[in-house]
């Protein structure tokens, strides 16, 4: 995966599979450093530099594309600290009457998906320790995703991914990148309700439910 995305593997860190990443847990994030793509673990749930503590992280796991340039928590990172959160898919819950069912969105070929993200570096005022956190950018859904949920992550490929990560991209041109991907770019099916709890983390979570 790192070779396909052109990520510098010279100082890569070991990764283990996770089938149910929850907010505040580590997630692989791709960015650009000295002109090269690098991969780093970051906590999911952005903590702005100006925050007094990390409590805001729970409110900042996602950033709406429509307001990302104005929201105080995201606007500085939108200009200077854009990244791609790498996943093999994500869960969304579909409500049907009183019942709720998780659906697994993923690449039809089983490839890793690059989601538009932002990152921040926050320094603990008491210890001086650095904490790197990230958020995933969401947008209005495509026709397929709309059958399950009213939002979806922004999937980046090709030139859109290059432009999103580049530090010299004109900020005014970025909103046009934050649109829903085509329906055919994703596959989706219902999965086990155990996906609703991070206590469950095994390969069976992404198997199509009977």
PEJOUR-V284792 format. One line per field, one symbol per residue. psi: psi as a letter, one per 40 degrees, with the letter a starting at -180 (. if undefined). Layout:
psi: ???
This chain:
psi: ddddefhhedfiiiiiiheghiieiiihhhahhfeihihihihhghhideidaededdefdihhddededhdddddddddgiahhhieaiiihhhgbeihhiihhihdeeiihhhhiiiihhhheddeihhhiiihhiiiiiddddedieiiihhhibdddddddheehhddeddeefiiiideeiiiiiiheeeehedhgidedehhi.
